[in-house]
Amino acid sequence: MTKTVKDRQFRPVAVPDVELGGFWGKWQDAVCRSTAETLLDRCVEAGMIKAIDVSQPSPGIVIPIQPWGGTTQMFWDSDLGKSIETIAYSLYRRPNPELETRADRIIDMYEKLQDQDGYLNAWFQRVQPDRRWTNLRDHHELYCAGHLIEAAVAYYQATGKRKLLDIMCRFTDYMIT
């Protein structure tokens, strides 16, 4: 029987089907034990949760003073997306109901933040709505969307919960129409 090109396509191994030990396993254990929670804590300390919480006033332009330098927080969504993705991958290895609940609360906030038409970007919804889609190179709307999409897929795969995936599907539908 002759193999077709389709038979030779790359198919990644599913995360739950991979078990790491040794050096990399210890690193994964560290992420599960403390890094995922620390990353989320840093997002909280930087005011990112307040930024997406529509029950609070808009934080305006925030320039946090951090040891690594201050930046305007146009990246709220990408940083929270990276944090949720990290939580998702850590949940594969070690269940953590408290951390999962914290991620669920953030996802609930994103659901409330999302516009009726599907648009979702905390910076442009809460700080500079008049600048949406005005500078795709520098304003990071697509970059932030990409990180939230990656988080949505990982979180769905890890938990079976569709809420963030559905939110990001609505945003994707908005972007392509």
FENTA-V69577 format. One record per backbone hydrogen bond with DSSP energy under -0.5 kcal/mol. NH is the residue of the N-H (numbers start at 1). CO is the residue of the C=O. Records with the same first field share a line. If there is no record, write none. Layout:
# FENTA-V69577
NH: CO + CO
This chain:
# FENTA-V69577
7: 4
8: 4 + 5
9: 6
17: 14
18: 15
19: 17
20: 18
25: 21
26: 22
27: 23
28: 24
29: 25
30: 26
31: 27
32: 28
33: 29
34: 30
35: 30
36: 31
38: 34
39: 35
40: 36
41: 37
42: 38
43: 39
44: 40
45: 41
46: 42
47: 44
48: 43
51: 47
52: 48 + 49
53: 49
54: 52
56: 53
62: 60
64: 71
66: 64
69: 66
73: 62
74: 72
76: 73
79: 75
80: 76
81: 77
82: 78
83: 79
84: 80
85: 81
86: 82
87: 83
88: 84
89: 85
90: 86
91: 87
92: 88
93: 89
94: 90
100: 96
101: 97
102: 98
103: 99
104: 100
105: 101
106: 102
107: 103
108: 104
109: 105
110: 106
111: 107
112: 108
113: 109
114: 110
115: 119
118: 115
125: 121
126: 122
127: 123
128: 123
131: 128
132: 129
134: 131
139: 135
144: 140
145: 141
146: 142
147: 143
148: 144
149: 145
150: 146
151: 147
152: 148
153: 149
154: 150
155: 151
156: 152
157: 153
158: 154
159: 155
160: 156
161: 155
166: 162
167: 163
168: 164
169: 165
170: 166
171: 167
172: 168
173: 169
174: 170
175: 171
176: 172
177: 173 + 174
